[in-house]
């Protein structure tokens, strides 16, 4: 349930033309995404959020737009309510984790369009 008792709705991202953005649909799917990141060594960013989080919802359109500006990065959105086992150790939403050469190299907590852009530029 979301704030005020309303049912939280899962957010799905539209596909962009570069097809470098996806939504994790559950724990098993997120594990498959981790495996792909580790084996292909593709630079990636995972946005962990939740549908009832105001800051998460504010940054999500920016996350989608930035995926078009950084086509060499893979962008993943994971709703912690959809992936409870895989995300159980996360303490804050949104949390952004950055991967390079199959390893997590950075983490950012909270929103901020410019902060996110700068981190993506750093890791692209």
Buried (B, 14 or more C-beta within 10 A) or exposed (E): EEEEEEEBEEBEBEEBEBEBBBBBBBBEBBBEBBEBBBEEEBBBBBBBBBBBBEBBBEBBEBBBEBBEEBBEBBBBBBBBEBBEEBBEEBEEBBBBBBBBEBEEEEBBEBBBBEBBBEBBEEBB
